[in-house]
Amino acid sequence: MDTMETIEVASGLSIELKLCVAAIVVLATMLVLTMAAPKKEQKLIPTIMGMATGNPPYRASQEQALQVAESCPECTSIKPVLARIYGNSRIDYRYMAVPDFTPEQRLEGDDNFFDDDLNFRMPVEKRLDKFREVAVPLVTDVCARALKDAGVQASEIGKLVVVSSTGFLGPGLDCSLIKTLGLERSVDRSLIGFMGCAAAMNGFRVANDYAASHPGKLALMVCVEISSVHTTFDDNVNDAILHAIFADGCAAAVISGEKPGSAKAKGKFGIVDTHGWLMEGTEDGITLSINENGISCILSKYLPQYIAKNMGGYVESFLGMHNLQKSDMDFWAIHPGGRRIIEEAQNGLGLSEEQAKYSWNVLSNYGNMLSPSVMFVLELILNDHKKALAKGERGLKQGIAFSFSPGVGAEGVLIKVM
C-alpha cells in the first residue's frame, strides 16, 4: 500500500474510532506515569502506647502540712493567714519523698531529712543528693511499668527523654535508667530542665519528633519532680503558697510513630501536634531560681489573670491550625497548678467545672507536682476512655492538654484517638 492509499484509509476512519484511539493513548500514558511515580508514605503519628505514674511513699494531708508550717519559727508575721492559704487550696493530700511531714508513716531506717528545729536551712548540694537518692528508684519503677503497659522491651527504646526542674545531676537520671532498666547504651538521650510545670509538653515534643522520624523505634519520656527536698520557709506569703501546693511525683510515657489505621494503636492517644505560646508582658508570672538553700519559685499574684486573659486566644489559635473549635474537644487536660490556675483557665476558655473534673481530681489528691501533673490528668482521662471502649461505647475522639512554663508560656498538645 503506497502513501496515498494509507492517507485515504486513515482519513476514512470514523470520528468515534479516532476518539477511542486517543483515549487509549491517554490512559496508557497515565498508567505508565502512575506505575513510575513513587508511593506517598503515610505520615507517622506519635502515639502514646503505654503510660504509668507514681509517687514517693509519704502521703501528707493538708492538715499535717499546715501544722508543720505553723510550727516553723520563721513564720511569724504570716502565721495568721496560713490556715486560710492551706484551707482554700482545694488540696486534700500530697505525696512527699521525705518523712518530715508525716512522722507516723516513717519507714524503718528513713530518718527526717530536715533538722528538728524546723528552720529548713540546708545547702543545695545536700538537697540534690537527696533528690538522686529518691528519684532513681522512683523513675525506674514508673518507667518499667510504662514499658509493661505498652507491651514492649527496654531494648526497643531508641530515645530517652528525662524531664525535671527540681534535680540537676551529672551523671544524670538518664545514665541511671540505662543501667536500672537495661536500655541500650547507644540510646539517644535528651534532658529537659527548668521549664517548670510545662516541661512535660516539651518532653512530648522531643519524643514525638524522634518517634515520627524513626519507624519501628520507640521513645521513652519520663518526668520526675521532688519538690519536698527543696522545702524552705521565709516569713513571706510566697513561701507559704509554695509549701501549700507543691508535691512530688513521676510520670512516664512510651511513644511510637504509628500510621493512621494501625491495628496496634487502635483506641490509643495520638499526638497530632504541639504548640507553644509565650505570653506578652508576663515575665514576672512564674520565675524559677537556684540559690544557696535550693531550687525555688516565685509566683506572681497576677499569674491567674495572665492565664485568664491569654488562654482563649492560645487555644483558638492552636485549634484553628487544624480547622477545629472548642466545641470539637471531648476532653480538657488542664494543668492542675492550683485552685486559681484551674479556675482562671476555665474562665478564659468558658469551660465548666465538669469539663475540668480530671484536673480538679489530681489537684485534690496529689497537689501540684509540676511537670508530671498534666500526665496524671491524662492518665485519668485515658483510663475512663479504656473503660468506655471495654463496655462497647464510643469512647473519646479528641482533646487538648496544656500547662504553663516560666515566662509565662503556654505549652500544649492536641490529641486524637487513633
C-alpha positions in Angstrom: 0.0 0.0 0.0 1.5 3.3 -1.1 1.5 6.6 0.9 -1.6 8.0 -0.8 -3.6 4.8 0.0 -2.5 5.0 3.7 -3.7 8.6 3.9 -7.0 7.6 2.3 -7.6 4.8 4.8 -6.7 7.0 7.7 -9.0 9.7 6.5 -11.7 7.2 6.2 -11.7 6.3 9.9 -14.8 7.4 11.8 -14.5 10.2 14.3 -15.7 7.7 17.0 -12.7 5.4 16.3 -10.3 8.3 16.4 -11.6 9.3 19.8 -11.2 5.7 21.1 -7.6 5.6 19.9 -6.8 8.9 21.6 -8.4 7.8 24.8 -6.4 4.5 24.8 -3.2 6.5 24.3 -4.1 8.9 27.3 -4.9 6.0 29.6 -1.8 4.1 28.7 0.3 7.2 29.4 -1.4 7.8 32.8 -0.9 4.1 33.7 2.8 4.3 32.9 3.2 7.6 34.9 1.3 6.1 37.9 3.4 3.0 38.0 6.6 5.0 37.7 5.6 7.6 40.5 6.9 6.7 44.0 4.2 5.9 46.5 3.5 8.6 49.0 4.4 7.5 52.5 1.7 7.9 55.2 2.8 10.3 57.9 3.6 8.6 61.2 1.6 9.9 64.2 3.3 9.9 67.6 1.1 7.7 69.8 1.1 7.0 73.5 1.5 3.2 73.6 1.9 3.0 77.4 1.8 5.2 80.4 2.4 5.0 84.1 2.6 7.3 87.1 3.9 7.0 90.7 4.8 8.9 93.9 7.1 8.6 96.8 5.8 6.7 99.9 4.7 9.5 102.3 1.1 10.8 101.9 0.6 14.0 103.8 -2.8 15.6 104.4 -3.2 19.3 104.0 -3.8 19.5 107.8 -0.5 17.8 108.5 1.3 20.2 106.2 -0.4 23.2 107.8 0.8 22.0 111.3 4.4 21.9 110.1 4.1 25.4 108.6 2.5 26.8 111.8 5.3 25.2 113.9 8.1 26.8 111.8 9.9 29.5 113.8 10.5 31.6 110.7 6.7 32.0 110.1 5.7 34.8 112.4 4.0 37.7 110.5 2.3 35.3 108.1 1.1 32.8 110.7 -2.4 34.3 111.0 -3.0 33.7 107.2 -1.6 30.2 106.9 -4.8 28.4 107.7 -6.6 30.4 105.0 -3.9 29.7 102.4 -3.9 26.0 103.1 -7.7 25.7 103.5 -8.5 27.4 100.3 -6.2 25.3 98.2 -8.7 22.6 97.3 -5.9 20.1 98.0 -6.6 17.2 100.4 -3.4 15.2 100.1 0.1 15.3 98.6 3.0 12.9 98.4 6.4 13.7 99.8 9.8 11.9 99.4 10.9 12.8 103.0 9.1 11.7 106.2 9.3 15.1 108.0 5.7 16.0 107.3 4.3 12.5 108.2 6.3 11.2 111.1 3.8 8.5 111.9 4.4 7.0 108.4 8.2 7.0 108.7 9.7 3.8 107.1 12.4 1.9 109.0 15.8 3.4 108.5 14.4 6.6 106.9 15.3 9.5 109.2 13.9 13.0 109.0 15.7 15.0 106.3 15.5 18.4 107.9 16.7 19.4 111.4 14.3 19.2 114.3 14.3 22.9 114.8 12.2 23.3 111.5 14.3 26.1 110.1 14.6 24.2 106.8 18.1 25.6 106.2 20.2 23.2 104.1 22.9 23.5 101.4 21.6 22.9 97.9 24.2 20.1 97.4 22.6 18.1 100.2 19.2 18.7 98.7 20.3 17.4 95.3 22.0 14.4 96.8 18.6 13.5 98.4 16.9 14.1 95.1 19.1 11.5 93.4 18.6 9.0 96.3 14.8 9.1 96.0 14.4 9.8 92.3 16.4 6.9 90.8 14.2 4.1 92.3 11.1 6.1 91.6 11.8 6.8 87.9 13.0 3.2 87.4 9.7 1.8 88.8 7.5 4.2 86.8 9.4 3.7 83.6 9.3 -0.1 84.0 5.5 0.0 84.4 5.1 2.3 81.4 7.1 -0.3 79.3 4.9 -3.1 80.6 1.8 -1.1 79.8 3.0 -0.6 76.3 3.9 -4.3 76.0 7.5 -3.5 74.9 11.0 -4.4 76.0 13.7 -2.0 77.1 15.8 -2.9 74.1 13.2 -1.4 71.8 13.7 2.1 73.2 15.7 4.3 70.8 15.2 7.6 72.6 15.2 8.6 76.2 13.8 11.9 77.4 14.3 12.9 81.0 12.4 15.9 82.4 12.9 17.7 85.7 13.1 21.2 87.2 13.9 20.0 90.8 17.0 17.9 90.2 20.2 18.7 88.3 22.7 15.9 88.3 25.7 14.8 86.3 25.8 11.9 85.5 22.0 12.3 85.4 18.9 10.1 85.7 19.4 9.2 82.0 22.6 7.3 82.9 20.9 5.7 85.9 18.0 4.5 83.8 20.2 2.9 81.2 21.6 0.7 83.9 18.5 0.1 86.0 16.1 -0.6 83.1 18.7 -2.3 80.8 18.4 0.2 78.0 20.8 0.1 75.1 23.9 2.1 75.9 23.7 3.7 72.5 20.2 5.0 73.2 19.7 8.6 72.2 19.3 10.9 75.2 17.8 14.3 75.8 17.4 16.2 79.1 14.8 19.0 79.6 15.2 21.1 82.7 13.9 24.3 84.3 10.8 24.6 82.2 8.6 24.1 85.2 5.1 22.8 85.0 5.0 22.8 81.2 8.1 20.7 80.8 6.1 17.5 80.1 4.8 19.2 76.9 8.3 19.9 75.8 9.2 16.4 76.6 6.4 15.1 74.4 7.6 17.4 71.6 11.1 15.9 71.7 9.9 12.3 72.0 7.3 12.9 69.2 9.9 14.2 66.8 12.0 11.1 67.3 9.1 8.6 67.1 7.7 10.2 63.9 11.0 10.1 62.1 12.2 6.7 63.3 9.8 4.0 62.1 9.9 0.9 64.4 11.7 2.7 67.1 10.2 3.9 70.4 10.8 6.9 72.7 10.5 6.8 76.4 9.7 10.1 78.1 9.8 10.5 81.9 9.1 13.5 84.2 10.1 13.5 87.8 9.9 16.2 90.4 10.9 16.0 94.1 9.9 19.4 95.4 9.9 18.3 99.1 13.7 18.3 99.3 13.7 22.0 98.4 11.3 23.0 101.2 12.3 26.3 102.8 10.4 28.8 104.9 10.9 32.5 105.0 8.4 34.8 106.5 6.5 35.6 103.3 3.3 34.6 101.6 5.0 33.3 98.5 6.9 30.6 100.5 3.6 29.7 102.3 1.9 29.2 99.0 4.7 27.1 97.6 4.6 24.8 100.6 0.8 24.7 100.4 0.6 23.4 96.8 3.8 21.7 95.6 4.3 18.0 95.8 6.4 15.1 94.5 5.5 12.8 91.6 6.7 11.0 88.5 5.1 10.0 85.1 6.3 8.2 82.0 5.0 7.5 78.5 6.2 5.3 75.7 5.8 6.9 72.3 5.7 5.2 68.9 5.2 6.6 65.4 2.1 4.9 64.1 0.3 5.1 60.7 -3.4 6.0 60.7 -5.4 2.9 61.0 -2.6 1.0 62.8 -4.2 -2.0 64.5 -1.9 -2.0 67.5 -2.6 1.7 68.0 -6.4 1.5 67.8 -8.0 3.4 70.7 -4.8 4.9 71.9 -4.0 8.6 72.2 -2.2 10.0 69.1 -0.4 13.4 69.5 -1.2 15.1 66.2 0.5 18.4 67.1 2.2 20.5 69.8 2.0 24.3 70.2 3.7 26.8 72.4 3.0 30.5 73.0 5.0 32.9 75.1 2.5 35.5 76.6 3.4 39.1 76.3 4.2 41.2 79.4 4.0 38.3 81.8 7.7 37.7 82.6 7.0 38.0 86.3 4.3 35.4 86.3 6.5 32.3 87.1 10.2 32.6 87.9 12.5 29.7 88.9 15.8 30.2 90.6 18.6 28.2 92.3 20.0 29.8 95.5 22.1 28.6 98.4 19.1 27.0 100.0 17.9 25.1 97.0 15.6 25.5 94.0 12.8 27.9 94.5 9.9 29.6 92.6 8.1 32.9 92.8 4.5 33.0 91.6 3.1 36.5 90.8 -0.2 37.4 92.2 -1.1 38.3 88.6 -0.5 34.8 87.2 -4.2 33.8 87.3 -5.1 37.0 85.4 -2.4 36.3 82.8 -3.9 32.8 82.2 -7.5 34.1 82.1 -6.5 36.8 79.6 -4.4 34.7 77.2 -5.8 31.1 77.2 -8.8 31.8 74.9 -6.6 33.2 72.2 -4.0 30.5 72.6 -6.4 27.6 72.3 -8.4 29.2 69.5 -5.1 29.7 67.5 -4.0 26.1 68.2 -7.3 24.5 67.2 -7.6 26.8 64.2 -4.5 25.3 62.7 -6.5 22.1 62.4 -9.9 23.6 61.5 -11.2 22.7 64.9 -13.2 24.6 67.6 -13.5 24.3 71.3 -16.8 22.5 70.8 -15.0 19.8 69.0 -13.0 18.8 72.1 -14.1 15.8 74.0 -11.8 16.4 76.9 -9.6 19.1 78.5 -6.4 18.2 80.5 -5.7 21.5 82.3 -2.5 21.6 84.3 -3.6 21.3 88.0 -1.3 24.1 89.1 -3.5 25.3 91.9 -7.1 26.4 92.5 -6.8 29.8 90.9 -4.9 28.3 87.9 -7.7 25.8 87.0 -10.4 28.4 87.8 -8.9 31.1 85.5 -8.2 28.6 82.7 -11.9 27.6 82.9 -12.9 31.3 82.9 -10.7 32.1 80.0 -11.9 29.2 77.9 -15.5 29.2 79.0 -15.3 25.7 80.5 -17.5 24.2 83.2 -16.1 22.6 86.3 -17.3 19.3 84.9 -15.1 19.7 81.9 -12.2 20.3 84.2 -13.1 17.5 86.6 -9.9 15.4 85.9 -7.7 18.4 86.8 -9.6 19.0 90.0 -9.3 15.3 90.9 -5.5 15.4 90.5 -5.2 18.7 92.4 -7.2 17.3 95.3 -5.3 14.0 95.6 -1.8 15.0 94.6 -1.3 18.7 94.6 0.9 20.4 92.0 3.7 18.0 91.1 5.0 20.4 88.4 5.8 18.6 85.1 4.2 15.2 85.8 0.9 16.8 86.9 -0.7 17.0 83.5 0.3 13.5 82.7 -1.6 12.3 85.8 -4.6 14.1 84.4 -4.1 12.4 81.0 -3.9 9.0 82.7 -7.3 9.5 84.4 -8.8 10.5 81.1 -7.2 7.6 79.3 -8.4 5.1 81.9 -12.0 6.3 81.6 -11.7 6.1 77.8 -10.5 2.5 78.1 -13.4 1.7 80.3 -15.9 3.1 77.8 -14.3 1.1 75.0 -14.5 -2.1 77.1 -18.2 -1.5 77.5 -18.6 -1.2 73.7 -19.2 2.5 73.9 -17.7 5.1 71.5 -15.1 6.5 74.0 -13.3 9.7 73.3 -12.4 11.2 69.9 -10.1 14.2 70.6 -9.0 16.6 73.2 -6.3 19.0 74.3 -3.8 19.1 77.2 -1.7 22.2 78.3 0.4 23.6 81.1 2.4 26.7 81.9 6.1 27.5 81.9 8.2 30.4 83.3 7.8 33.4 81.1 4.7 32.8 81.1 4.5 30.3 78.3 1.5 28.1 77.4 2.5 24.7 76.1 0.0 22.2 74.8 -0.6 19.0 72.8 -3.6 18.2 70.5 -4.7 14.6 70.9 -6.8 12.4 68.6 -7.8 8.9 69.4 -6.3 6.5 66.8 
